[in-house]
Amino acid sequence: MNKLDNKIIVVTGGNGLLGKSFISHIENEGGTAINADINCKDQLDKNEINLDITSTESIDVKINLIIKHYGRIDGWVNNAYPRTEDWGAKFEDIPFKSWEKNVSWQMNSYFYCMQKVLEIMKNKETGSFINISSIYGTIGPDFDVYDKTNMTMPAAYSAIKGGINSLTKYLASYYGKSNLRVNCVSPGGVLNNQPQSFIDSYEKKVPLGRMATPNDIAPSVVFLLSDQSKYITGHNLIIDGGWTAI
Ligand SMILES: NC(=O)c1ccc[n+]([C@@H]2O[C@H](COP(=O)([O-])OP(=O)(O)OC[C@H]3O[C@@H](n4cnc5c(N)ncnc54)[C@H](O)[C@@H]3O)[C@@H](O)[C@H]2O)c1
């Protein structure tokens, strides 16, 4: 018996760094993982669907297709990560239009997926919804780790992920009586070809002494999707090697 046998689970942004690992871990635990990504084609025979989370029309149409093909949705992972080309601008340089777009693309889209999917899950009186957040929804960045790089942590990210954390708690409360669970997973920095100076400073600060890999995060997503976590809702599971503990 696997943890996710017979479960139909949608992962948005399943082609990305974390999404790929979520898909393979869900499949390894017996679940059907539907990759819903802007870079996928509609191929439900391969459990892939083209979804643009920044379009309410796309969300409506693709959820209908998923229900028509699979009959239900047991789990949904809001993970896709659309951002504007100037994502990463310093605070004082952020054009207001970009701020608005990123908030809409990364937070309002998560809201719309939650509104549509939780109402569908409500009819079955069971379901697990996971929002991929970040440690920066909980704490402010340490800008020293970006010294000697052209990287920074965008201001909108804090607003977006903080908002997602709060909305998760709201919805855990709102849908608790319908037996729906809504949780966040908040990773710390994931290793992904960053400049060595960044990796060195980041790892110096992490109690466990290294950045995360996608495989450090995915098992917790599986756990929160599975019935093993059936009494856990409204939680923000931080997976950061201890970064936020100090
Ligand atoms: N990588 C990290 O260090 C890190 C740390 C903490 C949290 N996170 C969070 O994890 C999630 C995934 O991040 P990642 O690093 O894997 O990102 P990524 O850029 O590697 O992957 C994002 C995926 O989203 C897809 N996507 C982009 N726009 C889309 C749209 N409009 N509709 C549907 N799909 C779209 C892309 O095609 C891509 O497959 C994000 O929510 C991010 O905030 C990442």
The ligand as an SDF file (V2000), in Angstrom:
LIG
                    3D

 44 48  0  0  0  0  0  0  0  0999 V2000
   13.5080   27.4890   -6.0910 N   0  0  0  0  0  0  0  0  0  0  0  0
   13.5250   27.9520   -4.8510 C   0  0  0  0  0  0  0  0  0  0  0  0
   14.6120   28.2070   -4.2620 O   0  0  0  0  0  0  0  0  0  0  0  0
   12.2510   28.1670   -4.1070 C   0  0  0  0  0  0  0  0  0  0  0  0
   12.3250   28.4470   -2.7220 C   0  0  0  0  0  0  0  0  0  0  0  0
   11.1490   28.6570   -2.0290 C   0  0  0  0  0  0  0  0  0  0  0  0
    9.9380   28.5920   -2.6840 C   0  0  0  0  0  0  0  0  0  0  0  0
    9.8990   28.3230   -4.0200 N   0  0  0  0  0  0  0  0  0  0  0  0
    8.5750   28.2680   -4.6470 C   0  0  0  0  0  0  0  0  0  0  0  0
    8.4370   27.0280   -5.2970 O   0  0  0  0  0  0  0  0  0  0  0  0
    7.5640   27.1630   -6.4210 C   0  0  0  0  0  0  0  0  0  0  0  0
    8.2520   26.5830   -7.6600 C   0  0  0  0  0  0  0  0  0  0  0  0
    9.4730   27.2500   -7.8480 O   0  0  0  0  0  0  0  0  0  0  0  0
   10.6050   26.6840   -8.8280 P   0  0  0  0  0  0  0  0  0  0  0  0
   11.8860   27.1820   -8.2940 O   0  0  0  0  0  0  0  0  0  0  0  0
   10.4160   25.2410   -9.0600 O   0  0  0  0  0  0  0  0  0  0  0  0
   10.2770   27.5110  -10.1470 O   0  0  0  0  0  0  0  0  0  0  0  0
   10.6530   27.1820  -11.6770 P   0  0  0  0  0  0  0  0  0  0  0  0
   10.8020   28.4900  -12.3600 O   0  0  0  0  0  0  0  0  0  0  0  0
   11.7690   26.2050  -11.7630 O   0  0  0  0  0  0  0  0  0  0  0  0
    9.3470   26.4490  -12.2190 O   0  0  0  0  0  0  0  0  0  0  0  0
    8.1470   27.1350  -12.3410 C   0  0  0  0  0  0  0  0  0  0  0  0
    7.2380   26.3920  -13.2950 C   0  0  0  0  0  0  0  0  0  0  0  0
    6.0570   27.1830  -13.4410 O   0  0  0  0  0  0  0  0  0  0  0  0
    5.6910   27.1650  -14.8140 C   0  0  0  0  0  0  0  0  0  0  0  0
    4.9080   28.3600  -15.1050 N   0  0  0  0  0  0  0  0  0  0  0  0
    5.3580   29.6230  -15.2740 C   0  0  0  0  0  0  0  0  0  0  0  0
    4.3430   30.4350  -15.5580 N   0  0  0  0  0  0  0  0  0  0  0  0
    3.2300   29.6770  -15.5600 C   0  0  0  0  0  0  0  0  0  0  0  0
    1.8480   29.9530  -15.7890 C   0  0  0  0  0  0  0  0  0  0  0  0
    1.4260   31.1920  -16.0920 N   0  0  0  0  0  0  0  0  0  0  0  0
    0.9580   28.9550  -15.7020 N   0  0  0  0  0  0  0  0  0  0  0  0
    1.3790   27.6750  -15.4170 C   0  0  0  0  0  0  0  0  0  0  0  0
    2.6690   27.3520  -15.2290 N   0  0  0  0  0  0  0  0  0  0  0  0
    3.5840   28.3500  -15.2820 C   0  0  0  0  0  0  0  0  0  0  0  0
    7.0010   27.1160  -15.5800 C   0  0  0  0  0  0  0  0  0  0  0  0
    6.8180   26.6420  -16.8950 O   0  0  0  0  0  0  0  0  0  0  0  0
    7.8300   26.2000  -14.7020 C   0  0  0  0  0  0  0  0  0  0  0  0
    7.6850   24.8510  -15.1020 O   0  0  0  0  0  0  0  0  0  0  0  0
    7.2400   28.6420   -6.5390 C   0  0  0  0  0  0  0  0  0  0  0  0
    5.9920   28.8860   -5.9360 O   0  0  0  0  0  0  0  0  0  0  0  0
    8.3530   29.3090   -5.7490 C   0  0  0  0  0  0  0  0  0  0  0  0
    7.9710   30.5320   -5.2030 O   0  0  0  0  0  0  0  0  0  0  0  0
   11.0210   28.1000   -4.7510 C   0  0  0  0  0  0  0  0  0  0  0  0
  1  2  1  0
  2  3  2  0
  2  4  1  0
  4  5  1  0
  4 44  2  0
  5  6  2  0
  6  7  1  0
  7  8  2  0
  8  9  1  0
  8 44  1  0
  9 10  1  0
  9 42  1  0
 10 11  1  0
 11 12  1  0
 11 40  1  0
 12 13  1  0
 13 14  1  0
 14 15  2  0
 14 16  1  0
 14 17  1  0
 17 18  1  0
 18 19  2  0
 18 20  1  0
 18 21  1  0
 21 22  1  0
 22 23  1  0
 23 24  1  0
 23 38  1  0
 24 25  1  0
 25 26  1  0
 25 36  1  0
 26 27  1  0
 26 35  1  0
 27 28  2  0
 28 29  1  0
 29 30  1  0
 29 35  2  0
 30 31  1  0
 30 32  2  0
 32 33  1  0
 33 34  2  0
 34 35  1  0
 36 37  1  0
 36 38  1  0
 38 39  1  0
 40 41  1  0
 40 42  1  0
 42 43  1  0
M  CHG  2   8   1  16  -1
M  END
$$$$
